[in-house]
């Protein structure tokens, strides 16, 4: 048996596989490293209390959110499952589970040219779209969806979905009844979205998006408390805001 054609075929397949994955990774399929963020003293206390027998059903959901915000994704997913087992399914838990899936898709090592990552991401975004449309008045759900869609605006209809959510939550934010950490997160998410839109569309649309970015960034800066889990994103957006044209 002539083994040469077999070796040639194997080599071509291997080269194609490697090159294909390199191109895919350069295009965004490479694993994203979500650095773990240290817990505050209060968060450590809440997590410790949640490990006791006196913990309530709501504690599991709160702890899941803390883990998620600090990029402890496996722990966050486990706590979501615990919360579901204890209190049943809820819109908040469904949205949180989908948001965790979005980050897990980004962190995933995918040797199939990014196709499994993309499938997982689109499934999670579809779930977020469904639950956010179901409860448009529920702020925590809208905030999770805003960040997910604004983080991947080029995937499917994410940019359009993020804009819909921005119209839902901006009036609520302007009434000043939202806890500071959530308000800070929302204004930062709106800044990210507006900066993306500032590079899209015609000149008039770009000027409007630039104005919205400045407004959202100013609102974020005026909030007195910025939690640690926003710092990295805040630093990135601060640099992008400095690069905006003087007048837009």
C-alpha positions as CSV (number, residue, x, y, z in Angstrom):
1,X,0.0,0.0,0.0
2,X,1.3,3.4,-1.0
3,X,1.3,5.5,2.1
4,X,2.5,8.7,0.5
5,X,-1.0,9.9,-0.6
6,X,-2.3,9.2,3.0
7,X,0.5,11.3,4.5
8,X,-0.1,14.1,2.0
9,X,-3.8,14.1,2.8
10,X,-3.1,14.0,6.6
11,X,-0.6,16.9,6.3
12,X,-3.0,19.0,4.2
13,X,-5.8,18.4,6.7
14,X,-3.5,19.3,9.6
15,X,-2.3,22.5,7.9
16,X,-5.8,23.5,7.0
17,X,-7.0,22.8,10.6
18,X,-4.2,24.8,12.1
19,X,-4.4,27.7,9.7
20,X,-8.2,27.8,9.9
21,X,-8.1,28.0,13.6
22,X,-5.4,30.7,13.6
23,X,-7.5,32.8,11.3
24,X,-10.6,32.2,13.4
25,X,-8.8,33.1,16.6
26,X,-7.5,36.4,15.0
27,X,-11.1,37.1,14.0
28,X,-12.3,36.8,17.6
29,X,-12.6,33.1,18.2
30,X,-9.6,32.9,20.5
31,X,-10.4,32.3,24.2
32,X,-11.0,35.5,26.1
33,X,-9.4,35.6,29.6
34,X,-11.8,37.1,32.1
35,X,-9.6,38.0,34.9
36,X,-11.0,37.2,38.4
37,X,-11.7,40.3,40.4
38,X,-11.1,40.3,44.2
39,X,-14.2,40.3,46.4
40,X,-14.9,43.2,48.8
41,X,-15.2,42.5,52.5
42,X,-19.0,42.8,52.3
43,X,-19.1,40.3,49.4
44,X,-16.9,37.9,51.2
45,X,-19.3,38.1,54.2
46,X,-22.3,37.4,52.0
47,X,-20.7,34.4,50.4
48,X,-19.7,33.0,53.8
49,X,-23.2,33.5,55.1
50,X,-24.6,31.8,52.0
51,X,-22.6,28.6,53.0
52,X,-24.5,28.3,56.3
53,X,-27.7,26.4,56.8
54,X,-29.5,29.7,57.6
55,X,-29.1,31.0,54.0
56,X,-32.3,31.9,52.2
57,X,-33.2,31.1,48.6
58,X,-32.5,34.7,47.6
59,X,-29.0,34.4,48.9
60,X,-28.1,31.8,46.3
61,X,-29.1,34.1,43.5
62,X,-27.3,37.1,45.0
63,X,-24.1,35.0,45.4
64,X,-24.4,33.7,41.8
65,X,-24.5,37.4,40.7
66,X,-21.4,38.2,42.8
67,X,-19.5,35.3,41.3
68,X,-20.6,36.3,37.8
69,X,-19.6,40.0,38.2
70,X,-16.2,38.8,39.5
71,X,-15.7,36.4,36.6
72,X,-15.9,33.3,38.7
73,X,-18.0,31.7,36.0
74,X,-18.1,28.0,37.1
75,X,-19.1,29.0,40.6
76,X,-21.7,31.4,39.2
77,X,-23.2,28.6,37.1
78,X,-23.3,26.2,40.1
79,X,-25.0,28.8,42.3
80,X,-27.6,29.5,39.6
81,X,-28.4,25.8,39.5
82,X,-28.7,25.8,43.3
83,X,-31.0,28.8,43.2
84,X,-33.2,27.1,40.6
85,X,-33.4,23.9,42.7
86,X,-34.3,25.9,45.8
87,X,-36.7,28.5,44.4
88,X,-37.6,27.3,40.9
89,X,-37.1,29.1,37.6
90,X,-37.4,32.8,37.5
91,X,-36.8,35.5,34.8
92,X,-33.9,36.9,36.8
93,X,-32.2,33.5,37.0
94,X,-32.9,32.7,33.3
95,X,-31.2,36.0,32.4
96,X,-28.3,35.5,34.7
97,X,-27.8,31.9,33.4
98,X,-27.8,33.3,29.8
99,X,-25.3,36.0,30.7
100,X,-23.0,33.5,32.3
101,X,-23.2,31.5,29.0
102,X,-22.2,34.5,27.0
103,X,-19.0,34.9,29.1
104,X,-18.3,31.2,29.0
105,X,-18.6,31.2,25.2
106,X,-16.0,33.9,25.0
107,X,-13.7,32.0,27.4
108,X,-14.1,28.7,25.6
109,X,-11.2,27.1,23.7
110,X,-12.8,26.0,20.4
111,X,-10.8,24.0,17.9
112,X,-13.6,23.9,15.4
113,X,-12.8,27.3,13.9
114,X,-14.9,29.1,16.6
115,X,-18.2,27.5,15.4
116,X,-19.0,25.9,18.8
117,X,-18.3,29.2,20.5
118,X,-20.5,31.1,18.1
119,X,-23.3,28.6,18.5
120,X,-23.2,28.8,22.3
121,X,-23.0,32.6,22.1
122,X,-26.0,32.9,19.8
123,X,-28.1,30.5,21.9
124,X,-27.4,32.6,25.0
125,X,-28.2,35.9,23.3
126,X,-31.4,34.4,22.0
127,X,-32.4,33.4,25.5
128,X,-31.5,36.9,26.8
129,X,-33.6,38.5,24.0
130,X,-36.6,36.3,24.9
131,X,-36.5,37.0,28.7
132,X,-35.7,40.8,28.3
133,X,-38.7,41.2,26.0
134,X,-40.9,39.2,28.4
135,X,-40.2,41.5,31.4
136,X,-39.2,44.9,29.9
137,X,-39.8,46.6,33.3
138,X,-37.4,44.3,35.2
139,X,-34.2,46.3,35.6
140,X,-31.8,43.6,36.6
141,X,-32.8,41.5,33.5
142,X,-32.5,44.5,31.2
143,X,-29.1,45.4,32.6
144,X,-27.7,41.9,32.0
145,X,-29.1,41.9,28.5
146,X,-27.7,45.4,27.8
147,X,-24.2,44.4,28.7
148,X,-24.4,41.1,26.8
149,X,-25.6,42.7,23.6
150,X,-23.4,45.8,23.8
151,X,-20.3,43.6,24.3
152,X,-20.9,41.7,21.0
153,X,-22.7,44.3,18.8
154,X,-21.6,42.7,15.5
155,X,-23.2,39.4,16.3
156,X,-26.7,39.0,14.7
157,X,-29.0,41.8,15.9
158,X,-27.1,42.6,19.1
159,X,-26.6,46.3,18.4
160,X,-30.3,46.8,17.6
161,X,-31.4,44.8,20.7
162,X,-29.0,46.8,22.9
163,X,-30.6,50.0,21.5
164,X,-34.1,48.8,22.4
165,X,-33.0,48.0,25.9
166,X,-31.3,51.5,26.2
167,X,-34.7,53.1,25.5
168,X,-36.2,51.0,28.3
169,X,-33.7,51.7,31.0
170,X,-32.6,55.3,30.3
171,X,-35.9,56.9,31.6
172,X,-35.6,54.7,34.8
173,X,-32.1,55.8,35.3
174,X,-33.0,59.5,34.9
175,X,-35.5,59.1,37.8
176,X,-32.5,58.5,40.2
177,X,-34.1,55.6,42.0
178,X,-31.6,52.9,41.1
179,X,-28.9,51.7,43.6
180,X,-25.5,53.3,42.8
181,X,-23.7,50.1,41.7
182,X,-26.5,49.2,39.3
183,X,-26.8,52.8,38.0
184,X,-23.0,52.9,37.4
185,X,-23.1,49.7,35.5
186,X,-26.0,50.8,33.4
187,X,-24.5,54.2,32.4
188,X,-21.2,52.4,31.6
189,X,-23.0,49.9,29.4
190,X,-24.8,52.8,27.6
191,X,-21.4,54.5,27.1
192,X,-20.1,51.3,25.5
193,X,-23.1,51.0,23.2
194,X,-23.0,54.7,22.2
195,X,-19.2,54.5,21.4
196,X,-19.9,51.6,19.1
197,X,-22.7,53.5,17.3
198,X,-20.5,56.5,17.0
199,X,-18.6,54.6,14.3
200,X,-21.7,53.4,12.5
201,X,-24.2,55.0,10.1
202,X,-24.2,58.5,8.6
203,X,-22.5,61.6,9.9
204,X,-25.7,62.8,11.7
205,X,-26.2,59.4,13.4
206,X,-22.5,59.4,14.5
207,X,-22.8,62.9,16.0
208,X,-25.9,61.8,17.9
209,X,-24.2,58.7,19.2
210,X,-21.2,60.8,20.3
211,X,-23.4,63.1,22.2
212,X,-25.1,60.1,23.9
213,X,-21.7,58.7,24.8
214,X,-20.7,61.9,26.5
215,X,-24.0,62.1,28.4
216,X,-23.8,58.5,29.6
217,X,-20.1,58.9,30.6
218,X,-20.8,62.1,32.5
219,X,-23.7,60.4,34.3
220,X,-21.4,57.5,35.2
221,X,-18.7,59.8,36.5
222,X,-21.2,61.7,38.7
223,X,-22.1,58.5,40.6
224,X,-20.2,58.4,43.9
225,X,-19.6,54.7,44.1
226,X,-18.0,52.6,41.4
227,X,-17.7,48.9,42.3
228,X,-14.4,47.0,41.6
229,X,-16.0,44.8,39.0
230,X,-16.5,47.9,36.8
231,X,-12.9,49.2,37.0
232,X,-11.4,47.4,34.0
233,X,-14.2,48.3,31.7
234,X,-14.2,51.9,33.0
235,X,-10.5,52.2,32.2
236,X,-11.0,51.0,28.7
237,X,-14.0,53.3,28.0
238,X,-12.2,56.3,29.6
239,X,-9.5,56.0,27.0
240,X,-12.1,55.7,24.2
241,X,-13.9,58.7,25.4
242,X,-10.6,60.7,25.3
243,X,-10.3,59.7,21.6
244,X,-13.8,61.2,20.7
245,X,-13.7,64.3,18.5
246,X,-13.9,67.5,20.4
247,X,-17.3,68.4,18.9
248,X,-19.7,65.9,17.7
